[in-house]
Amino acid sequence: MRAWRRALAAVLAAGLLGAAGVSCPSRALVVQISTEGGATLVTACEALRHACDDEGACTEDPVLCDQSTCDGGAPALKDACTTDAGTVWRADQPLGVELMVVQESGGVLTVQGVVTPCFSLDLRPCILDGSGTNGCAHLVDPLDPDVDAGADPNGTFAAMCIRDSLQIAVQAAMKGGLTFPGFDSTDGIALVAAFYQLPVPKPVTPADRLSWCEEDTTGQGLPAGSCTPDELVAAAGFGTLFGSSTYDIACVSCQDTLHRASGQDTGPCPDVPGGECFLRLVSDVLP
């Protein structure tokens, strides 16, 4: 059994998450997002999504790209992970996040307990763009808004901002209604975050972009009916990495990227070889 599963199983087996019926999550289940966890999310959703977008790149990357598509006008990744809606990740626009505990068996996920309400996640203030088109002219960490990152030449401040924004949103979701039932078995149990691309005005105006920079809404509860399955763009599995006792983003499955989840430990993000990717499995169990 992997380390992350042993740790979660120990918490569950101790009855700390509710030996019978539904209870509040134990204090033993502590989530602490690291800069590496934040990078896992961003890298999974952005690094390879456009790797095969043109014929030249497609033919030069035969391991990643479906060679049968290279000269057909629509180059594509091999066996890309997709959902029916096809909504794509945009970190510069408003996102939502929900948490759930799932159990995987035979390539099928079931939600244990309830999915939390959806909370806002605003990563745009973490994207430095002097033009204001795809980010903000100044970076501001949500945990220390009085500090201006300046030019942030090596991206350190941006990584910290993403980490802290995720931590705020995930903690809000945990406090907002993460519950667990008793379990007959702890096999295949994982803590999962679902990320949603929220609707935005069409067309997006400069005023919209400015408001997303100046009015950081991360961690605020979203109205009922927000975060629908059609808006799902990514799913992250949490694990205890490198002997840590706290949970961090271990792997991510994202729309229009690789079939297999990316991350330091893909155990919490199972997929079905030749079948559904983890994002699709999560989409299938959403209410």
Residue, then its C-alpha position, 0 to 999 in steps of 0.5 A: m500500500r502506498a504511503w499516502r494510502r497508509a496514512l489516510a487509511a490509518v486516520l479512517a481506521a482510527g474512527l477519526l473521520g466517523a466510524a459510523g454515520v457522517s461526521c466532521p473531518s478529523r484534525a488529523l487530516v491536515v492539508q498544506i499546499s506546497t509550491e510543488g503542489g501548486a506547480t503540479l496543478v499548473t504544469a499538468c494543465e498548461a505544459l503539454r496542452h498545446a504540445c501538438d498544436d501544429e504539424g511541425a511540433c506534432t511530427e517532432d514529438p512522436v511519443l506525445c503526438d498522434q502521428s495520424t493527426c499531424d497532417g490532417g489539419a487537427p494535430a492532437l495528443k495521443d489519447a488526450c484526457t477529455t470530458d464531454a463538455g470540453t471546457v478548458w483551463r484558464a488560470d487568468q479567469p475565475l475558477g471554483v474548487e470543491l473537495m470530496v473523498v472518493q473510493e476507486s474500485g474496478g475503474v469506477l469512483t464513488v463519492q464517500g460522504v458529500v461533495t463540499p460546496c464550491f469556493s472561489l479560486d482566483l489565480r489571476p493576481c499570481i500572473l504577472d503581465g504588464s499589459g493586463t491582458n492575461g494577468c496583472a501589472h503587479l503581483v500580490d500574495p493573498l496572505d500578505p497583500d502589502v508586499d509587491a513582488g516587483a518584477d519577480p524575475n525567477g517566478t518565486f513570488a508567483a509560485m508562492c502566490i499560487r500556493d497560498s491561493l490554493q491553500i485558502a480555497v482548499q481550507a475554505a472547502m474543508k471547513g465548508g462541509l467536507t464530511f465522511p461516512g464509515f467505511d467497509s474498506t479503506d482500499g482505493i480511498a483518496l481526497v480529491a479536489a475538483f476545479y471548475q472554470l467559471p462562466v465569464p462575460k462575453p466578451v471579456t472587457p478590460a474592466d473585467r480583467l482589472s476587477w479580477c486583479e483588484e478584487d481577489t475573491t479566493g476562498q469565498g463561497l459561490p452561489a448554489g448551482s455554481c461549479t457544474p460538471d460541464e465546467l470541470v477542467a481539472a481534478a487533483g488527488f492529495g497524498t502525503l509526500f516524502g514521509s510528510s504527515t500533511y496532505d498536498i496535491a500529489c497528482v492532477s488530471c486536466q482537460d485536453t492533456l495526457h490520459r495519465a495524470s501528472g505529478q509526484d505520485t499518481g496513485p491518488c489519481p487512478d485512470v483506466p488504461g484504454g478507458e477513462c482518464f481520472l478527470r473523466l472518472v471524477s466527472d462521472v460521479l459529480p451530482 
